[in-house]
Amino acid sequence: MVRLREFVPRGYVFTVVGIAVGLFLGFVVMAGYYPGGEVHIQLDFLSLAVALIFVTAAAVTVAPAVAVARTAPAQALRLID
C-alpha cells in the first residue's frame, strides 16, 4: 500500500504536466495556422476530460497493482512452465 501512496500522486503530476504541455502546444499550433484568430478554452469540457482521464487511469491501474501487491515475492519469482 505504500507504493500506491508514492505512485498515484506522481501519476497525477505527470497527467497535469501532460495536459499543460498539450494545451500549450495547441495554442502554438493554432497561433501558427490562424495568426489573427482567438483561441478559447471551454473549461467545462476541459474539466470533464481531465476528470475522465483521472478516473480511467485509476480504474485501470489500481486493481492490477493491488493484485500484484498481494502476491508473495517467492511466488512472483517462481518460473511457470
Gaussian input, Z-matrix of N, CA and C with variables (Angstrom, degrees):
# hf/3-21g

backbone

0 1
 N
 C     1     B1
 C     2     B2     1     A1
 N     3     B3     2     A2     1     D1
 C     4     B4     3     A3     2     D2
 C     5     B5     4     A4     3     D3
 N     6     B6     5     A5     4     D4
 C     7     B7     6     A6     5     D5
 C     8     B8     7     A7     6     D6
 N     9     B9     8     A8     7     D7
 C    10    B10     9     A9     8     D8
 C    11    B11    10    A10     9     D9
 N    12    B12    11    A11    10    D10
 C    13    B13    12    A12    11    D11
 C    14    B14    13    A13    12    D12
 N    15    B15    14    A14    13    D13
 C    16    B16    15    A15    14    D14
 C    17    B17    16    A16    15    D15
 N    18    B18    17    A17    16    D16
 C    19    B19    18    A18    17    D17
 C    20    B20    19    A19    18    D18
 N    21    B21    20    A20    19    D19
 C    22    B22    21    A21    20    D20
 C    23    B23    22    A22    21    D21
 N    24    B24    23    A23    22    D22
 C    25    B25    24    A24    23    D23
 C    26    B26    25    A25    24    D24
 N    27    B27    26    A26    25    D25
 C    28    B28    27    A27    26    D26
 C    29    B29    28    A28    27    D27
 N    30    B30    29    A29    28    D28
 C    31    B31    30    A30    29    D29
 C    32    B32    31    A31    30    D30
 N    33    B33    32    A32    31    D31
 C    34    B34    33    A33    32    D32
 C    35    B35    34    A34    33    D33
 N    36    B36    35    A35    34    D34
 C    37    B37    36    A36    35    D35
 C    38    B38    37    A37    36    D36
 N    39    B39    38    A38    37    D37
 C    40    B40    39    A39    38    D38
 C    41    B41    40    A40    39    D39
 N    42    B42    41    A41    40    D40
 C    43    B43    42    A42    41    D41
 C    44    B44    43    A43    42    D42
 N    45    B45    44    A44    43    D43
 C    46    B46    45    A45    44    D44
 C    47    B47    46    A46    45    D45
 N    48    B48    47    A47    46    D46
 C    49    B49    48    A48    47    D47
 C    50    B50    49    A49    48    D48
 N    51    B51    50    A50    49    D49
 C    52    B52    51    A51    50    D50
 C    53    B53    52    A52    51    D51
 N    54    B54    53    A53    52    D52
 C    55    B55    54    A54    53    D53
 C    56    B56    55    A55    54    D54
 N    57    B57    56    A56    55    D55
 C    58    B58    57    A57    56    D56
 C    59    B59    58    A58    57    D57
 N    60    B60    59    A59    58    D58
 C    61    B61    60    A60    59    D59
 C    62    B62    61    A61    60    D60
 N    63    B63    62    A62    61    D61
 C    64    B64    63    A63    62    D62
 C    65    B65    64    A64    63    D63
 N    66    B66    65    A65    64    D64
 C    67    B67    66    A66    65    D65
 C    68    B68    67    A67    66    D66
 N    69    B69    68    A68    67    D67
 C    70    B70    69    A69    68    D68
 C    71    B71    70    A70    69    D69
 N    72    B72    71    A71    70    D70
 C    73    B73    72    A72    71    D71
 C    74    B74    73    A73    72    D72
 N    75    B75    74    A74    73    D73
 C    76    B76    75    A75    74    D74
 C    77    B77    76    A76    75    D75
 N    78    B78    77    A77    76    D76
 C    79    B79    78    A78    77    D77
 C    80    B80    79    A79    78    D78
 N    81    B81    80    A80    79    D79
 C    82    B82    81    A81    80    D80
 C    83    B83    82    A82    81    D81
 N    84    B84    83    A83    82    D82
 C    85    B85    84    A84    83    D83
 C    86    B86    85    A85    84    D84
 N    87    B87    86    A86    85    D85
 C    88    B88    87    A87    86    D86
 C    89    B89    88    A88    87    D87
 N    90    B90    89    A89    88    D88
 C    91    B91    90    A90    89    D89
 C    92    B92    91    A91    90    D90
 N    93    B93    92    A92    91    D91
 C    94    B94    93    A93    92    D92
 C    95    B95    94    A94    93    D93
 N    96    B96    95    A95    94    D94
 C    97    B97    96    A96    95    D95
 C    98    B98    97    A97    96    D96
 N    99    B99    98    A98    97    D97
 C   100   B100    99    A99    98    D98
 C   101   B101   100   A100    99    D99
 N   102   B102   101   A101   100   D100
 C   103   B103   102   A102   101   D101
 C   104   B104   103   A103   102   D102
 N   105   B105   104   A104   103   D103
 C   106   B106   105   A105   104   D104
 C   107   B107   106   A106   105   D105
 N   108   B108   107   A107   106   D106
 C   109   B109   108   A108   107   D107
 C   110   B110   109   A109   108   D108
 N   111   B111   110   A110   109   D109
 C   112   B112   111   A111   110   D110
 C   113   B113   112   A112   111   D111
 N   114   B114   113   A113   112   D112
 C   115   B115   114   A114   113   D113
 C   116   B116   115   A115   114   D114
 N   117   B117   116   A116   115   D115
 C   118   B118   117   A117   116   D116
 C   119   B119   118   A118   117   D117
 N   120   B120   119   A119   118   D118
 C   121   B121   120   A120   119   D119
 C   122   B122   121   A121   120   D120
 N   123   B123   122   A122   121   D121
 C   124   B124   123   A123   122   D122
 C   125   B125   124   A124   123   D123
 N   126   B126   125   A125   124   D124
 C   127   B127   126   A126   125   D125
 C   128   B128   127   A127   126   D126
 N   129   B129   128   A128   127   D127
 C   130   B130   129   A129   128   D128
 C   131   B131   130   A130   129   D129
 N   132   B132   131   A131   130   D130
 C   133   B133   132   A132   131   D131
 C   134   B134   133   A133   132   D132
 N   135   B135   134   A134   133   D133
 C   136   B136   135   A135   134   D134
 C   137   B137   136   A136   135   D135
 N   138   B138   137   A137   136   D136
 C   139   B139   138   A138   137   D137
 C   140   B140   139   A139   138   D138
 N   141   B141   140   A140   139   D139
 C   142   B142   141   A141   140   D140
 C   143   B143   142   A142   141   D141
 N   144   B144   143   A143   142   D142
 C   145   B145   144   A144   143   D143
 C   146   B146   145   A145   144   D144
 N   147   B147   146   A146   145   D145
 C   148   B148   147   A147   146   D146
 C   149   B149   148   A148   147   D147
 N   150   B150   149   A149   148   D148
 C   151   B151   150   A150   149   D149
 C   152   B152   151   A151   150   D150
 N   153   B153   152   A152   151   D151
 C   154   B154   153   A153   152   D152
 C   155   B155   154   A154   153   D153
 N   156   B156   155   A155   154   D154
 C   157   B157   156   A156   155   D155
 C   158   B158   157   A157   156   D156
 N   159   B159   158   A158   157   D157
 C   160   B160   159   A159   158   D158
 C   161   B161   160   A160   159   D159
 N   162   B162   161   A161   160   D160
 C   163   B163   162   A162   161   D161
 C   164   B164   163   A163   162   D162
 N   165   B165   164   A164   163   D163
 C   166   B166   165   A165   164   D164
 C   167   B167   166   A166   165   D165
 N   168   B168   167   A167   166   D166
 C   169   B169   168   A168   167   D167
 C   170   B170   169   A169   168   D168
 N   171   B171   170   A170   169   D169
 C   172   B172   171   A171   170   D170
 C   173   B173   172   A172   171   D171
 N   174   B174   173   A173   172   D172
 C   175   B175   174   A174   173   D173
 C   176   B176   175   A175   174   D174
 N   177   B177   176   A176   175   D175
 C   178   B178   177   A177   176   D176
 C   179   B179   178   A178   177   D177
 N   180   B180   179   A179   178   D178
 C   181   B181   180   A180   179   D179
 C   182   B182   181   A181   180   D180
 N   183   B183   182   A182   181   D181
 C   184   B184   183   A183   182   D182
 C   185   B185   184   A184   183   D183
 N   186   B186   185   A185   184   D184
 C   187   B187   186   A186   185   D185
 C   188   B188   187   A187   186   D186
 N   189   B189   188   A188   187   D187
 C   190   B190   189   A189   188   D188
 C   191   B191   190   A190   189   D189
 N   192   B192   191   A191   190   D190
 C   193   B193   192   A192   191   D191
 C   194   B194   193   A193   192   D192
 N   195   B195   194   A194   193   D193
 C   196   B196   195   A195   194   D194
 C   197   B197   196   A196   195   D195
 N   198   B198   197   A197   196   D196
 C   199   B199   198   A198   197   D197
 C   200   B200   199   A199   198   D198
 N   201   B201   200   A200   199   D199
 C   202   B202   201   A201   200   D200
 C   203   B203   202   A202   201   D201
 N   204   B204   203   A203   202   D202
 C   205   B205   204   A204   203   D203
 C   206   B206   205   A205   204   D204
 N   207   B207   206   A206   205   D205
 C   208   B208   207   A207   206   D206
 C   209   B209   208   A208   207   D207
 N   210   B210   209   A209   208   D208
 C   211   B211   210   A210   209   D209
 C   212   B212   211   A211   210   D210
 N   213   B213   212   A212   211   D211
 C   214   B214   213   A213   212   D212
 C   215   B215   214   A214   213   D213
 N   216   B216   215   A215   214   D214
 C   217   B217   216   A216   215   D215
 C   218   B218   217   A217   216   D216
 N   219   B219   218   A218   217   D217
 C   220   B220   219   A219   218   D218
 C   221   B221   220   A220   219   D219
 N   222   B222   221   A221   220   D220
 C   223   B223   222   A222   221   D221
 C   224   B224   223   A223   222   D222
 N   225   B225   224   A224   223   D223
 C   226   B226   225   A225   224   D224
 C   227   B227   226   A226   225   D225
 N   228   B228   227   A227   226   D226
 C   229   B229   228   A228   227   D227
 C   230   B230   229   A229   228   D228
 N   231   B231   230   A230   229   D229
 C   232   B232   231   A231   230   D230
 C   233   B233   232   A232   231   D231
 N   234   B234   233   A233   232   D232
 C   235   B235   234   A234   233   D233
 C   236   B236   235   A235   234   D234
 N   237   B237   236   A236   235   D235
 C   238   B238   237   A237   236   D236
 C   239   B239   238   A238   237   D237
 N   240   B240   239   A239   238   D238
 C   241   B241   240   A240   239   D239
 C   242   B242   241   A241   240   D240

   B1=1.4466
   B2=1.5246
   B3=1.3269
   B4=1.4638
   B5=1.5232
   B6=1.3154
   B7=1.4619
   B8=1.5258
   B9=1.3264
   B10=1.4571
   B11=1.5189
   B12=1.3307
   B13=1.4643
   B14=1.5160
   B15=1.3112
   B16=1.4618
   B17=1.5266
   B18=1.3283
   B19=1.4519
   B20=1.5222
   B21=1.3027
   B22=1.4614
   B23=1.5295
   B24=1.3396
   B25=1.4707
   B26=1.5289
   B27=1.3241
   B28=1.4650
   B29=1.5231
   B30=1.3035
   B31=1.4601
   B32=1.5160
   B33=1.3328
   B34=1.4606
   B35=1.5244
   B36=1.3233
   B37=1.4678
   B38=1.5206
   B39=1.3323
   B40=1.4568
   B41=1.5273
   B42=1.3068
   B43=1.4590
   B44=1.5209
   B45=1.3183
   B46=1.4697
   B47=1.5293
   B48=1.3343
   B49=1.4681
   B50=1.5278
   B51=1.3222
   B52=1.4616
   B53=1.5213
   B54=1.3221
   B55=1.4662
   B56=1.5194
   B57=1.3291
   B58=1.4638
   B59=1.5265
   B60=1.3285
   B61=1.4637
   B62=1.5271
   B63=1.3202
   B64=1.4584
   B65=1.5167
   B66=1.3287
   B67=1.4607
   B68=1.5238
   B69=1.3399
   B70=1.4570
   B71=1.5257
   B72=1.3374
   B73=1.4620
   B74=1.5246
   B75=1.3171
   B76=1.4634
   B77=1.5137
   B78=1.3311
   B79=1.4635
   B80=1.5241
   B81=1.3325
   B82=1.4661
   B83=1.5248
   B84=1.3326
   B85=1.4618
   B86=1.5190
   B87=1.3215
   B88=1.4674
   B89=1.5233
   B90=1.3226
   B91=1.4643
   B92=1.5263
   B93=1.3293
   B94=1.4604
   B95=1.5230
   B96=1.3264
   B97=1.4628
   B98=1.5254
   B99=1.3058
   B100=1.4682
   B101=1.5251
   B102=1.3443
   B103=1.4710
   B104=1.5299
   B105=1.3112
   B106=1.4573
   B107=1.5205
   B108=1.2985
   B109=1.4589
   B110=1.5189
   B111=1.3074
   B112=1.4638
   B113=1.5258
   B114=1.3162
   B115=1.4556
   B116=1.5234
   B117=1.3208
   B118=1.4640
   B119=1.5250
   B120=1.3159
   B121=1.4595
   B122=1.5199
   B123=1.3121
   B124=1.4529
   B125=1.5298
   B126=1.3160
   B127=1.4551
   B128=1.5206
   B129=1.3201
   B130=1.4597
   B131=1.5316
   B132=1.3280
   B133=1.4618
   B134=1.5294
   B135=1.3272
   B136=1.4588
   B137=1.5259
   B138=1.3238
   B139=1.4618
   B140=1.5333
   B141=1.3162
   B142=1.4665
   B143=1.5317
   B144=1.3229
   B145=1.4621
   B146=1.5257
   B147=1.3221
   B148=1.4694
   B149=1.5215
   B150=1.3206
   B151=1.4629
   B152=1.5293
   B153=1.3236
   B154=1.4688
   B155=1.5290
   B156=1.3186
   B157=1.4717
   B158=1.5217
   B159=1.3348
   B160=1.4601
   B161=1.5281
   B162=1.3113
   B163=1.4649
   B164=1.5267
   B165=1.3200
   B166=1.4594
   B167=1.5205
   B168=1.3208
   B169=1.4675
   B170=1.5268
   B171=1.3148
   B172=1.4609
   B173=1.5266
   B174=1.3205
   B175=1.4630
   B176=1.5240
   B177=1.2948
   B178=1.4575
   B179=1.5267
   B180=1.3142
   B181=1.4623
   B182=1.5227
   B183=1.2984
   B184=1.4655
   B185=1.5257
   B186=1.3206
   B187=1.4614
   B188=1.5330
   B189=1.3413
   B190=1.4672
   B191=1.5313
   B192=1.3160
   B193=1.4645
   B194=1.5227
   B195=1.3167
   B196=1.4637
   B197=1.5304
   B198=1.3272
   B199=1.4663
   B200=1.5241
   B201=1.3104
   B202=1.4644
   B203=1.5198
   B204=1.3207
   B205=1.4635
   B206=1.5240
   B207=1.3225
   B208=1.4671
   B209=1.5237
   B210=1.3263
   B211=1.4585
   B212=1.5229
   B213=1.3213
   B214=1.4660
   B215=1.5290
   B216=1.3381
   B217=1.4644
   B218=1.5283
   B219=1.3305
   B220=1.4612
   B221=1.5253
   B222=1.3184
   B223=1.4645
   B224=1.5266
   B225=1.3178
   B226=1.4603
   B227=1.5184
   B228=1.3192
   B229=1.4538
   B230=1.5303
   B231=1.3056
   B232=1.4541
   B233=1.5282
   B234=1.3337
   B235=1.4547
   B236=1.5144
   B237=1.3165
   B238=1.4718
   B239=1.5151
   B240=1.3443
   B241=1.4690
   B242=1.4903
   A1=111.34
   A2=116.05
   A3=119.89
   A4=109.90
   A5=116.92
   A6=120.47
   A7=111.89
   A8=117.60
   A9=119.95
   A10=111.22
   A11=116.65
   A12=119.75
   A13=111.71
   A14=116.56
   A15=120.35
   A16=111.62
   A17=117.15
   A18=120.57
   A19=113.90
   A20=118.94
   A21=120.72
   A22=111.64
   A23=119.68
   A24=117.64
   A25=112.61
   A26=116.60
   A27=119.38
   A28=109.93
   A29=117.45
   A30=120.54
   A31=112.09
   A32=116.55
   A33=119.82
   A34=111.10
   A35=116.76
   A36=120.25
   A37=110.15
   A38=117.16
   A39=120.21
   A40=111.01
   A41=117.58
   A42=120.72
   A43=110.71
   A44=117.12
   A45=120.69
   A46=110.48
   A47=116.91
   A48=120.08
   A49=110.12
   A50=117.44
   A51=120.65
   A52=112.57
   A53=116.64
   A54=120.07
   A55=110.23
   A56=117.49
   A57=120.98
   A58=111.41
   A59=116.60
   A60=119.98
   A61=110.41
   A62=116.91
   A63=120.38
   A64=112.71
   A65=117.02
   A66=119.80
   A67=111.22
   A68=116.46
   A69=120.23
   A70=111.05
   A71=116.98
   A72=120.03
   A73=111.45
   A74=116.68
   A75=119.91
   A76=111.91
   A77=116.27
   A78=119.68
   A79=111.01
   A80=118.05
   A81=121.60
   A82=110.69
   A83=116.26
   A84=119.68
   A85=110.73
   A86=117.39
   A87=120.56
   A88=110.82
   A89=117.19
   A90=119.94
   A91=110.77
   A92=117.31
   A93=120.61
   A94=112.40
   A95=117.46
   A96=121.01
   A97=112.73
   A98=117.34
   A99=122.28
   A100=108.66
   A101=117.32
   A102=120.03
   A103=114.26
   A104=118.82
   A105=120.25
   A106=113.22
   A107=117.51
   A108=121.13
   A109=113.08
   A110=115.18
   A111=121.11
   A112=108.81
   A113=114.74
   A114=120.99
   A115=107.75
   A116=116.81
   A117=121.73
   A118=109.13
   A119=115.40
   A120=120.76
   A121=108.13
   A122=116.54
   A123=120.78
   A124=107.09
   A125=115.72
   A126=120.82
   A127=113.38
   A128=118.28
   A129=118.85
   A130=111.01
   A131=117.77
   A132=120.17
   A133=111.19
   A134=116.75
   A135=119.84
   A136=110.91
   A137=117.22
   A138=119.94
   A139=111.28
   A140=117.42
   A141=120.37
   A142=110.74
   A143=116.84
   A144=120.40
   A145=110.95
   A146=117.48
   A147=121.02
   A148=110.14
   A149=117.71
   A150=120.73
   A151=110.93
   A152=117.06
   A153=120.18
   A154=111.41
   A155=117.42
   A156=120.78
   A157=110.04
   A158=117.43
   A159=120.77
   A160=111.78
   A161=117.72
   A162=121.24
   A163=110.61
   A164=116.98
   A165=120.55
   A166=110.93
   A167=117.33
   A168=120.44
   A169=111.08
   A170=117.20
   A171=120.45
   A172=110.77
   A173=116.79
   A174=119.89
   A175=112.03
   A176=116.81
   A177=120.66
   A178=111.90
   A179=118.34
   A180=120.17
   A181=115.04
   A182=119.27
   A183=120.07
   A184=111.63
   A185=118.95
   A186=121.04
   A187=112.70
   A188=120.08
   A189=118.42
   A190=113.03
   A191=117.37
   A192=119.79
   A193=110.98
   A194=117.88
   A195=121.03
   A196=109.63
   A197=117.84
   A198=120.61
   A199=111.53
   A200=117.07
   A201=120.50
   A202=110.55
   A203=117.41
   A204=120.19
   A205=111.40
   A206=118.13
   A207=121.29
   A208=112.91
   A209=118.22
   A210=122.12
   A211=109.75
   A212=115.80
   A213=120.19
   A214=109.50
   A215=118.20
   A216=120.60
   A217=112.86
   A218=118.40
   A219=120.70
   A220=111.25
   A221=116.88
   A222=121.19
   A223=110.59
   A224=117.40
   A225=120.69
   A226=111.75
   A227=118.13
   A228=122.38
   A229=113.82
   A230=117.34
   A231=121.92
   A232=110.29
   A233=115.83
   A234=122.10
   A235=109.01
   A236=115.56
   A237=121.19
   A238=108.40
   A239=116.21
   A240=120.81
   A241=110.97
   D1=-22.62
   D2=179.56
   D3=-65.76
   D4=-38.29
   D5=-179.77
   D6=-62.67
   D7=-36.47
   D8=178.42
   D9=-62.62
   D10=-38.68
   D11=178.18
   D12=-66.84
   D13=-21.44
   D14=178.80
   D15=-89.23
   D16=-43.46
   D17=-172.33
   D18=-82.64
   D19=-33.18
   D20=-177.38
   D21=-64.51
   D22=-49.30
   D23=177.07
   D24=-62.69
   D25=-35.36
   D26=178.03
   D27=-64.51
   D28=-39.99
   D29=177.06
   D30=-64.01
   D31=-39.48
   D32=177.00
   D33=-63.41
   D34=-41.50
   D35=179.36
   D36=-63.11
   D37=-45.05
   D38=179.32
   D39=-64.06
   D40=-36.33
   D41=178.49
   D42=-65.77
   D43=-45.38
   D44=179.51
   D45=-63.99
   D46=-41.62
   D47=178.05
   D48=-63.52
   D49=-42.03
   D50=178.07
   D51=-62.42
   D52=-40.62
   D53=177.72
   D54=-65.43
   D55=-42.72
   D56=179.54
   D57=-63.06
   D58=-43.90
   D59=178.65
   D60=-64.42
   D61=-41.20
   D62=177.89
   D63=-62.58
   D64=-42.10
   D65=177.27
   D66=-64.39
   D67=-42.54
   D68=179.32
   D69=-61.85
   D70=-47.44
   D71=178.86
   D72=-64.33
   D73=-34.40
   D74=175.70
   D75=-62.86
   D76=-42.47
   D77=177.04
   D78=-64.07
   D79=-41.09
   D80=-179.77
   D81=-63.83
   D82=-45.62
   D83=-179.71
   D84=-65.40
   D85=-44.35
   D86=-179.96
   D87=-63.91
   D88=-38.58
   D89=178.22
   D90=-66.11
   D91=-32.12
   D92=178.03
   D93=-71.61
   D94=-38.88
   D95=-178.76
   D96=-82.86
   D97=-32.20
   D98=-179.14
   D99=-127.55
   D100=80.29
   D101=-173.18
   D102=-59.11
   D103=-34.83
   D104=-177.29
   D105=-99.02
   D106=-2.76
   D107=-174.49
   D108=-81.63
   D109=162.96
   D110=178.12
   D111=-105.11
   D112=145.71
   D113=178.11
   D114=-117.08
   D115=126.13
   D116=179.15
   D117=-120.30
   D118=144.71
   D119=175.92
   D120=-104.24
   D121=127.91
   D122=175.24
   D123=-86.89
   D124=103.00
   D125=-172.61
   D126=-64.42
   D127=-29.59
   D128=179.01
   D129=-67.40
   D130=-41.31
   D131=177.59
   D132=-71.70
   D133=-37.23
   D134=178.28
   D135=-64.11
   D136=-44.05
   D137=179.57
   D138=-66.70
   D139=-36.25
   D140=176.17
   D141=-64.69
   D142=-43.22
   D143=179.33
   D144=-64.36
   D145=-42.56
   D146=179.43
   D147=-64.42
   D148=-42.88
   D149=178.71
   D150=-62.48
   D151=-42.26
   D152=178.17
   D153=-64.91
   D154=-36.76
   D155=177.65
   D156=-63.42
   D157=-46.81
   D158=-179.19
   D159=-64.65
   D160=-44.01
   D161=-179.40
   D162=-65.32
   D163=-43.04
   D164=179.70
   D165=-65.37
   D166=-44.13
   D167=179.60
   D168=-62.74
   D169=-41.63
   D170=179.25
   D171=-66.94
   D172=-42.46
   D173=-178.36
   D174=-66.01
   D175=-35.32
   D176=-176.60
   D177=-80.25
   D178=-30.96
   D179=-171.97
   D180=-101.83
   D181=-25.53
   D182=-174.64
   D183=-71.29
   D184=-44.62
   D185=-177.49
   D186=-60.88
   D187=-47.96
   D188=176.74
   D189=-65.25
   D190=-34.40
   D191=179.40
   D192=-66.07
   D193=-40.46
   D194=178.65
   D195=-67.61
   D196=-40.13
   D197=179.04
   D198=-63.36
   D199=-41.43
   D200=178.92
   D201=-70.33
   D202=-36.28
   D203=179.93
   D204=-65.28
   D205=-27.74
   D206=179.75
   D207=-83.15
   D208=-10.32
   D209=-179.67
   D210=-78.74
   D211=134.42
   D212=177.40
   D213=-67.74
   D214=142.50
   D215=-178.37
   D216=-57.79
   D217=-40.40
   D218=179.55
   D219=-64.38
   D220=-38.14
   D221=178.51
   D222=-67.58
   D223=-38.30
   D224=-179.90
   D225=-67.30
   D226=-31.51
   D227=-178.30
   D228=-86.95
   D229=-10.39
   D230=-178.08
   D231=-69.83
   D232=135.13
   D233=179.68
   D234=-76.78
   D235=128.96
   D236=179.08
   D237=-104.88
   D238=124.96
   D239=179.51
   D240=-96.04

